[in-house]
Amino acid sequence: MQYISTRGQAAPQSFSEILLGGLAPDGGLYLPTAYPQVTGAELDAWRGLSYADLALQVLKKFATDIPQADLQALTDKTYTAEVYRNVRKGEDAAQITPLRVLEQTDGGTLLLQSLSNGPTLAFKDMAMQLLGNLFEYTLAKQHAELNIFGATSGDTGSAAEYAMRGKRGIRVFMLSPHKKMSAFQTAQMFSLQDPNIYNIAIEGVFDDCQDMVKAVSNDLDFKARQKIGTVNSINWARVVAQVVYYFRGYLAATSENSQKVSFTVPSGNFGNICAGHIARMMGLPIDRLVVATNENDVLDEFFRTGVYRVRKSAETYHTTSPSMDISKASNFERFIYDLLDRDGERVRALFKKVETQGGFDLSGKPGSDGDEFAKIAQFGFESGKSVHADRIRTIRDIEAKYGVTIDTHTADGVKVAREYVQPGVPMIVLETALPAKFNETIREALGRDAERPAGFENIEALPQRFEVMAADVAGVKAYIAGRTGI
């Protein structure tokens, strides 16, 4: 299988060739030349598989240049009950992403798919643990090194660092917005003392961090000289790894392939729900994909109006679901590419307009950039918004009715999912993190601390190691070069 850029000006490459690189040379994101299809017979055969074996079946459709035996070894190493052990009471760690019925009414069934059982208690572990093993495997074969440069609004950073710590030939340089993550998230990252981990707290918001990652990725000379790779969801392998749990959720919620399910996904950077879009394009019987946003409602606005309007840094809210405090969704470009019938020239023009004018308009109204808004329904997308009062109310309600404590982002998902539940089509909400990561808001909602898995009891008290820097690309480049010696 070959991969092409959403902007249409990069030569096709293999899975292994794009694995370490991040953005395409033309600034676009990689996608396969065509989505591999899944048959009904395959879905039937996959119903009894372990998570590791299911991951193998999905991944081998995309990573066609990696021997199947090697892929099997990688998935077996990644998806074990020992790694994904932080399950809630009553859940089976061997299931990796256990599914539970949250509420069942005449209006329909709402389910919760637990994705936060990994080492950093967030769904990002589901892909990042595999990515770390893929990187190590590929670098060993090439006798090469890699300097990972990424940005995080909270969970990507810790998941990447825990996945890459101690890996031979890998350094991690991770940007995060200074003082804009929860205390737990900050401590998870900054308390790591591994010599290959570098945390940089940027004076700004997440979008400033993400813009710097893209700027470095677009400096092809620096990128090549410093051997820069990325773990943000612009990395195709991360998105593919996330596709797996959509198949897992569907197979766990249904008994036959004639049934459909819907998914609600808390979303800021569009990576998690982009994986659901890909699963649907592969033939997974998904009815609706519901985007749940917080106060930073750029995506909700687009799916309601067809207008993609990026907010300025000063307009980005600092909320109690901070991992979604994003106003420029980097993975959104992959969906737009499909929406525009894979017209790379138009995609390039639209995202140039994002950089110069702050957005684009596909509403079809006079003066707009296109009329594709009418086609969005064909892809099954809906959206909704949740604010602080909603998430507090939802956390309290789910705790009182079902004895389940959910984190702030999952609460946004549940609030929006309830607006779209319908009879006969199970609605699966993707859990994004365990509540301990956002204890300040759990205490506000419930009047008590969130339960913490073993090993995380006093993480905020650990010594922290990080650098505070301005949102300056040249300064960050110099910092990287000074630590690599190149």
KOLDRENGU-964428 format. One line per 3 residues: number of its first residue (from 1); their letters; for each residue x, y, z of C-alpha. Coordinates in pm, whole numbers. Layout:
NUM) A) X/Y/Z | ...
This chain:
1) MQY) 0/0/0 | 120/349/-90 | 51/679/87
4) IST) -10/1020/-67 | -37/1373/70 | -363/1558/121
7) RGQ) -205/1847/-72 | -119/1638/-374 | 245/1738/-425
10) AAP) 440/1460/-253 | 560/1135/-408 | 380/817/-292
13) QSF) 560/634/-11 | 524/314/190 | 403/279/549
16) SEI) 757/244/685 | 876/544/486 | 613/777/634
19) LLG) 625/627/985 | 910/839/1115 | 845/1161/927
22) GLA) 515/1325/1027 | 403/1585/774 | 452/1527/401
25) PDG) 712/1750/230 | 435/1966/79 | 292/2035/427
28) GLY) 3/1794/388 | -92/1482/582 | -50/1129/456
31) LPT) -341/903/365 | -351/573/174 | -419/596/-198
34) AYP) -743/409/-121 | -893/282/205 | -868/-98/238
37) QVT) -1208/-262/265 | -1335/-504/529 | -1578/-777/428
40) GAE) -1863/-924/627 | -1677/-1255/641 | -1379/-1079/797
43) LDA) -1597/-910/1059 | -1747/-1248/1147 | -1400/-1400/1182
46) WRG) -1279/-1111/1397 | -1555/-1136/1658 | -1368/-1388/1871
49) LSY) -1020/-1238/1844 | -813/-1094/2126 | -739/-723/2103
52) ADL) -380/-792/1993 | -497/-1025/1715 | -764/-779/1602
55) ALQ) -500/-506/1589 | -288/-732/1368 | -576/-787/1125
58) VLK) -644/-415/1092 | -279/-305/1082 | -171/-553/818
61) KFA) -413/-387/575 | -213/-65/611 | 145/-171/695
64) TDI) 187/-398/395 | 566/-358/390 | 615/-503/741
67) PQA) 623/-886/759 | 312/-1024/928 | 518/-1217/1183
70) DLQ) 685/-893/1290 | 352/-712/1314 | 217/-997/1526
73) ALT) 513/-967/1761 | 457/-591/1790 | 84/-617/1865
76) DKT) 142/-903/2111 | 401/-690/2291 | 180/-381/2296
79) YTA) -166/-502/2392 | -134/-703/2712 | -325/-700/3039
82) EVY) 1/-608/3214 | 25/-282/3014 | -348/-199/3027
85) RNV) -404/-285/3390 | -568/33/3523 | -923/-92/3477
88) RKG) -1226/8/3677 | -1370/-236/3929 | -1556/-515/3754
91) EDA) -1375/-471/3422 | -1150/-734/3265 | -800/-603/3186
94) AQI) -759/-871/2918 | -1032/-699/2715 | -798/-394/2680
97) TPL) -1096/-166/2592 | -1387/-311/2793 | -1738/-199/2697
100) RVL) -2014/-139/2950 | -2378/-38/2921 | -2404/299/3094
103) EQT) -2775/362/3059 | -3064/195/2880 | -3397/369/2822
106) DGG) -3685/356/2576 | -3492/616/2380 | -3193/390/2324
109) TLL) -2876/244/2476 | -2571/444/2580 | -2246/253/2628
112) LQS) -1901/355/2753 | -1588/210/2591 | -1298/231/2835
115) LSN) -984/343/2655 | -789/476/2952 | -644/166/3113
118) GPT) -287/221/2993 | 16/357/3178 | -84/726/3159
121) LAF) -459/675/3216 | -561/829/2881 | -681/696/2546
124) KDM) -361/824/2383 | -183/516/2524 | -382/294/2287
127) AMQ) -187/428/1990 | 127/562/2153 | 239/232/2305
130) LLG) 224/73/1960 | 397/372/1804 | 687/342/2048
133) NLF) 734/-23/1958 | 702/51/1584 | 963/327/1611
136) EYT) 1207/105/1799 | 1155/-178/1548 | 1205/45/1244
139) LAK) 1504/235/1383 | 1679/-90/1472 | 1639/-214/1117
142) QHA) 1775/112/977 | 2048/153/1241 | 1912/505/1282
145) ELN) 1813/758/1548 | 1505/977/1584 | 1435/1304/1762
148) IFG) 1062/1322/1830 | 920/1673/1836 | 562/1706/1951
151) ATS) 300/1925/2114 | 44/1839/2378 | -260/1994/2539
154) GDT) -230/1741/2817 | -247/1370/2733 | -44/1320/2414
157) GSA) 276/1434/2584 | 268/1196/2878 | 154/907/2659
160) AEY) 440/970/2416 | 699/1009/2688 | 593/694/2873
163) AMR) 596/504/2543 | 940/633/2438 | 1127/656/2768
166) GKR) 1438/443/2759 | 1391/350/2393 | 1724/315/2216
169) GIR) 1798/580/1955 | 1502/804/2051 | 1485/1146/2215
172) VFM) 1156/1325/2289 | 1116/1705/2281 | 762/1785/2395
175) LSP) 598/2129/2392 | 305/2208/2623 | 123/2533/2711
178) HKK) 273/2668/3034 | 35/2638/3333 | -261/2529/3119
181) MSA) -272/2156/3196 | -414/1992/3507 | -174/1944/3798
184) FQT) -182/1567/3742 | -110/1596/3368 | 176/1836/3435
187) AQM) 328/1610/3699 | 302/1302/3475 | 524/1468/3216
190) FSL) 754/1693/3414 | 839/1436/3684 | 1008/1206/3431
193) QDP) 1382/1211/3481 | 1481/992/3185 | 1774/1151/2998
196) NIY) 1603/1109/2659 | 1296/1314/2765 | 1287/1695/2729
199) NIA) 981/1894/2839 | 940/2252/2715 | 663/2467/2865
202) IEG) 565/2731/2609 | 432/3071/2714 | 111/3053/2509
205) VFD) -173/2813/2425 | -172/2470/2264 | -223/2612/1914
208) DCQ) 105/2804/1952 | 278/2475/2036 | 115/2295/1745
211) DMV) 207/2576/1503 | 571/2542/1610 | 569/2169/1546
214) KAV) 432/2230/1197 | 685/2506/1133 | 974/2276/1224
217) SND) 825/1992/1018 | 803/2227/719 | 1171/2325/752
220) LDF) 1290/2026/551 | 1664/2098/595 | 1639/2123/974
223) KAR) 1404/1825/988 | 1646/1606/791 | 1959/1726/972
226) QKI) 1807/1678/1318 | 1622/1356/1223 | 1290/1502/1340
229) GTV) 983/1281/1368 | 645/1337/1530 | 400/1153/1753
232) NSI) 112/1396/1720 | -192/1266/1539 | -56/1404/1214
235) NWA) 146/1080/1229 | -49/828/1023 | 50/525/1232
238) RVV) -111/681/1539 | -441/727/1360 | -434/370/1226
241) AQV) -377/231/1575 | -687/420/1689 | -896/266/1409
244) VYY) -865/-69/1588 | -1079/21/1889 | -1368/131/1668
247) FRG) -1375/-222/1528 | -1344/-358/1881 | -1631/-143/2011
250) YLA) -1855/-236/1721 | -1788/-610/1754 | -1848/-599/2130
253) ATS) -2178/-409/2095 | -2330/-622/1817 | -2396/-986/1739
256) ENS) -2429/-967/1361 | -2309/-742/1081 | -2654/-616/985
259) QKV) -2653/-409/1305 | -2518/-55/1320 | -2373/149/1605
262) SFT) -2292/517/1654 | -1994/670/1832 | -1964/996/2023
265) VPS) -1609/1123/2054 | -1482/1416/2264 | -1270/1601/2012
268) GNF) -1029/1890/1988 | -765/1798/1730 | -993/1564/1529
271) GNI) -747/1272/1549 | -959/1034/1754 | -1277/1080/1551
274) CAG) -1078/1083/1226 | -995/720/1307 | -1369/652/1328
277) HIA) -1418/816/989 | -1151/587/845 | -1313/280/1003
280) RMM) -1644/382/846 | -1477/433/507 | -1334/80/541
283) GLP) -1685/-59/568 | -1746/-78/944 | -2125/-40/992
286) IDR) -2119/296/1173 | -2439/498/1161 | -2329/831/1306
289) LVV) -2003/985/1427 | -2081/1256/1679 | -1818/1522/1748
292) ATN) -1839/1652/2106 | -1658/1981/2172 | -1612/2200/2477
295) END) -1625/2581/2483 | -1366/2577/2203 | -1633/2486/1950
298) VLD) -1457/2530/1613 | -1551/2178/1500 | -1910/2203/1622
301) EFF) -1946/2527/1429 | -1819/2362/1111 | -2048/2060/1132
304) RTG) -2346/2288/1200 | -2272/2556/938 | -1997/2448/698
307) VYR) -1774/2733/817 | -1430/2645/957 | -1321/2947/1158
310) VRK) -1000/2915/1357 | -988/3117/1678 | -696/3339/1768
313) SAE) -490/3253/2075 | -670/3518/2280 | -1004/3364/2182
316) TYH) -913/3011/2294 | -1077/2927/2625 | -887/2761/2910
319) TTS) -1144/2507/3026 | -1192/2220/3269 | -1159/1975/2977
322) PSM) -817/2117/2882 | -707/1847/2638 | -973/1985/2401
325) DIS) -864/2348/2432 | -773/2356/2064 | -895/2591/1792
328) KAS) -698/2458/1495 | -767/2086/1442 | -464/1949/1258
331) NFE) -625/1616/1162 | -929/1789/1015 | -742/1817/685
334) RFI) -773/1441/628 | -1151/1459/647 | -1166/1766/423
337) YDL) -957/1578/166 | -1221/1305/153 | -1506/1556/160
340) LDR) -1356/1729/-147 | -1327/1399/-336 | -951/1392/-276
343) DGE) -879/1711/-464 | -532/1796/-332 | -517/2130/-512
346) RVR) -836/2254/-345 | -723/2123/-6 | -394/2307/-43
349) ALF) -576/2629/-131 | -822/2600/159 | -557/2537/422
352) KKV) -347/2819/280 | -653/3031/346 | -661/2900/705
355) ETQ) -308/3032/753 | -370/3369/584 | -735/3444/661
358) GGF) -820/3218/954 | -1056/2971/790 | -1277/2876/498
361) DLS) -1645/2842/413 | -1801/2536/247 | -2161/2637/325
364) GKP) -2251/2698/-39 | -2373/3050/35 | -2278/3335/-202
367) GSD) -1909/3413/-173 | -1823/3083/-2 | -1536/2854/-100
370) GDE) -1761/2562/-197 | -2090/2386/-133 | -1968/2059/22
373) FAK) -2157/2119/348 | -2453/1935/195 | -2236/1624/155
376) IAQ) -2138/1597/522 | -2446/1390/602 | -2315/1120/367
379) FGF) -2022/1071/605 | -2250/1035/909 | -2120/1332/1108
382) ESG) -2313/1521/1377 | -2185/1749/1651 | -2261/1917/1980
385) KSV) -2111/2136/2249 | -2067/2107/2625 | -1959/2378/2870
388) HAD) -1836/2371/3229 | -2183/2365/3386 | -2280/2077/3155
391) RIR) -1981/1865/3249 | -2027/1925/3622 | -2394/1829/3592
394) TIR) -2313/1522/3382 | -2040/1397/3619 | -2282/1428/3911
397) DIE) -2566/1259/3723 | -2363/960/3603 | -2215/912/3951
400) AKY) -2554/933/4122 | -2739/704/3881 | -2477/444/3795
403) GVT) -2194/476/4049 | -1945/550/3771 | -1707/846/3790
406) IDT) -1614/990/3451 | -1357/1253/3363 | -1437/1597/3228
409) HTA) -1381/1518/2859 | -1585/1198/2876 | -1857/1404/3046
412) DGV) -1861/1633/2743 | -1903/1321/2530 | -2189/1181/2740
415) KVA) -2372/1516/2744 | -2362/1542/2365 | -2427/1168/2307
418) REY) -2754/1189/2499 | -2876/1437/2236 | -2828/1180/1957
421) VQP) -2918/843/2114 | -3188/666/1915 | -3372/334/1957
424) GVP) -3213/32/1791 | -2870/186/1737 | -2631/155/2034
427) MIV) -2443/480/2105 | -2086/422/2222 | -1910/706/2402
430) LET) -1532/680/2384 | -1385/739/2728 | -1080/962/2701
433) ALP) -916/954/3046 | -957/836/3402 | -1101/1103/3633
436) AKF) -788/1117/3851 | -621/1324/3580 | -868/1609/3642
439) NET) -913/1586/4015 | -977/1957/4068 | -1301/1938/3869
442) IRE) -1403/1600/4014 | -1372/1754/4360 | -1588/2046/4248
445) ALG) -1852/1813/4106 | -1858/1540/4371 | -1704/1696/4680
448) RDA) -1435/1429/4700 | -1115/1325/4529 | -1115/1089/4234
451) ERP) -984/741/4296 | -624/694/4183 | -470/375/4047
454) AGF) -174/234/4239 | 150/420/4174 | -8/762/4117
457) ENI) -91/854/4478 | 157/1142/4522 | 266/1218/4169
460) EAL) 227/1597/4209 | 487/1595/4488 | 762/1445/4272
463) PQR) 1051/1667/4153 | 983/1820/3813 | 1224/1890/3526
466) FEV) 1125/2127/3244 | 1221/2445/3058 | 997/2750/3016
469) MAA) 1039/2915/2674 | 872/3178/2459 | 665/3073/2156
472) DVA) 963/3126/1930 | 1049/2871/1661 | 1413/2979/1633
475) GVK) 1464/2944/2007 | 1315/2595/2016 | 1526/2489/1717
478) AYI) 1837/2608/1897 | 1732/2418/2209 | 1692/2094/2010
481) AGR) 2021/2139/1827 | 2200/2205/2155 | 2084/1871/2295
484) TGI) 2147/1659/1989 | 2492/1798/1917 | 2413/1835/1547
